[in-house]
Amino acid sequence: MKPKKIKLHKDESILEIIWDNDFVHRFPLKFLRDESPDAGNKGETIMWKHYPPPPKGPDKPGKYEIEKIDKVGNYGIQIKWKDGNDDGIYSWDLLVQMGDLIEVKNNLRKDLDNE
């Protein structure tokens, strides 16, 4: 899937993506940042050896606020956060998987609330 529209809802701290099949994913900014695919967050694997991420320091102001979103070819987006971090590329495939995960979690919560 490819996005048809990407919209930042600053007041809700949500990034909304409308895909080319008209499906909509709404991403909480905290979730996007905490699950960022960059090596400083997830670690990295080089020549089959995994290197864990460095220890996390205190959060900087603006950690969960988006300053800018840049398209990376036909592949995905790169988010520049207001704390200066712009590492990691969110591919379209990764965003679909993350959005589907949020949908599953939300549906499970609704099901549990209705029991």
C-alpha positions in Angstrom: 0.0 0.0 0.0 1.0 3.6 -0.6 -0.4 6.6 1.2 -2.9 8.9 -0.5 -2.7 11.5 2.3 -0.7 12.0 5.5 -2.1 14.5 8.0 -0.7 15.5 11.4 -3.3 16.3 14.0 -1.2 18.3 16.5 -4.1 18.9 18.9 -4.6 15.1 19.3 -0.9 14.1 19.0 -2.0 11.8 16.1 -0.5 11.1 12.7 -3.2 10.0 10.3 -2.4 8.1 7.0 -5.1 7.5 4.4 -3.9 4.7 2.2 -4.6 4.2 -1.5 -7.3 1.6 -0.7 -9.0 4.3 1.5 -8.1 2.5 4.8 -7.1 4.9 7.5 -4.5 4.3 10.2 -4.2 6.8 13.2 -0.9 6.7 15.0 -0.3 8.2 18.4 2.9 10.2 18.2 4.2 8.6 21.4 3.8 5.1 19.8 5.5 6.2 16.6 8.5 7.6 18.5 8.8 4.8 21.0 8.7 2.2 18.2 11.0 4.2 15.9 13.0 1.8 13.6 16.3 3.7 14.2 19.4 1.9 15.5 19.5 4.2 18.6 16.1 2.9 19.6 16.1 -0.8 18.4 19.8 -1.6 18.1 21.2 -2.9 14.9 22.5 -6.1 13.3 25.7 -6.1 11.4 27.1 -9.3 9.9 24.6 -11.4 11.9 25.7 -9.8 15.2 23.1 -7.8 17.1 24.2 -4.6 18.9 21.7 -3.3 21.4 20.8 0.3 21.5 22.8 2.6 23.9 21.3 3.3 27.3 18.5 5.9 27.2 19.1 9.2 28.9 16.4 11.6 30.1 13.8 12.7 27.6 14.4 16.0 25.9 11.6 18.5 25.4 9.8 17.9 22.1 10.4 14.1 22.1 6.8 13.4 21.1 6.3 16.4 18.8 6.8 16.3 15.1 8.7 19.2 13.5 8.7 17.9 9.9 7.9 14.9 7.8 10.0 14.1 4.6 9.1 11.6 2.0 11.9 9.1 1.3 11.5 8.2 -2.4 8.6 5.8 -2.9 9.7 3.9 0.2 8.5 5.7 3.2 8.9 8.7 5.4 11.5 10.2 7.8 10.2 12.1 10.8 12.1 15.0 12.3 11.1 15.3 16.0 11.2 18.6 17.8 14.0 17.3 20.1 16.3 17.1 17.0 16.1 13.3 16.4 15.5 12.4 12.7 17.0 8.9 12.7 15.1 6.0 11.3 13.0 5.6 8.2 9.4 4.5 8.5 8.8 2.3 5.4 5.2 2.0 4.1 5.2 -1.7 5.0 6.4 -0.9 8.5 3.7 1.7 8.9 1.0 -0.7 7.7 2.2 -3.3 10.2 2.3 -0.8 13.0 -1.2 0.6 12.1 -2.6 -3.0 12.0 -1.1 -3.7 15.4 -2.8 -0.6 16.8 -6.1 -1.7 15.3 -5.8 -5.2 16.9 -5.0 -3.7 20.3 -7.9 -1.3 20.1 -10.3 -4.1 19.1 -9.1 -6.3 21.9 -9.7 -3.4 24.4 -13.2 -2.9 23.0 -13.9 -6.7 23.3 -12.7 -6.8 26.8 -14.6 -3.7 27.8 -17.8 -5.3 26.4 -17.4 -8.5 28.5 
